[in-house]
Amino acid sequence: MARRTIGKICWGAGLVAIAFTLAFLTFARGLPLAERFEGTVALYVLIGAVALLAEYVDSSLGMGYGTALTPILIIFGFPPLAIVPCVLLSEFISGITAGLFHHRLGNVDLRPGTRASRIMAILAACSLAGTVAAVFVAVKLPSRTVQTYIGAMVVAIGLFVLLGPRFFRGFSWGRIVGLGLVAAFNKGISGGGYGPLVTGGQVLAGVPEKNAIGVTSFAEGLVCLVGLILYIAKQGELDARLALPLVIGAGLSVPAAAWTVMVLPPALLRRTIGIASLYLGALTLLKASFRA
């Protein structure tokens, strides 16, 4: 009971802090944060800290890194096509690492031949097609169009996480294949949207929470690698201002996140992600509507 109370206090305080920060950054006058503090240590530290928090949530729940981080970086003033490959790089590294930590701590058994490893293999395989399609679509779209899609997608994910159990009952392997394709498309075009669909779909299908989180973390890392390779092939470079602090911040959070899965109730984290996704998606849509 004490742990649940502490968890609620921490997450409540975190959401309030994020809400006020994002509201200020969204509506404050002057240049975007990325331009005002370009090249400063403070900007890199802030990006790393946001990545650490987002990946901590993601590795604790199997969702939330790209879903939260991409809209935040857009609000900071970074262009979507600079954000996405850097998010993919950091989540490739942190996702694989998180999956291994979950396996080591007993949250999931990823040894060959287990049910969890088969689910992971199917998700990873069917996700490749969605990622490839998304990358080729995203690089041809205007920045505002991609930003609007991201906002709408994040809002939809929030609704799915909060209301999914009321409308999605029963499960089939065909549904998990569909989830893998749609989730990978979201990941490839925006850097987010994979975890909420895949983790939520597994949980609705009766997969234990901890198993679903571990499977999603590892599979998402593989999907991110494919998307990253394609982005680099088409764009040729990564934005170092984003890539380095994102990789460091995300990587530092993984051990604590894997331990948290054994401590805090997943239902609390899931509700928090749903509410945060709705908020971040709404802010992103609002920002896109005012972009010239």
Secondary structure, 3 states (H helix, E strand, C coil): CHHHHHHHHHHHHHHHHHHHHHHHHHHCCCCCHHHHCCCCHHHHHHHHHHHHHHHHHHHHHCCCHHHHHHHHHHHHCCCHHHHHHHHHHHHHHHHHHHHHHHHHCCCCCCCCCCHHHHHHHHHHHHHHHHHHHHHHHHCCCCHHHHHHHHHHHHHHHHHHHHHHHHHCCCCCHHHHHHHHHHHHHHHHHHCCCHHHHHHHHHHHCCCCHHHHHHHHHHHHHHHHHHHHHHHHHHHCCCCHHHHHHHHHHHHHHHHHHHHHCCCCCHHHHHHHHHHHHHHHHHHHHHHHHHCC
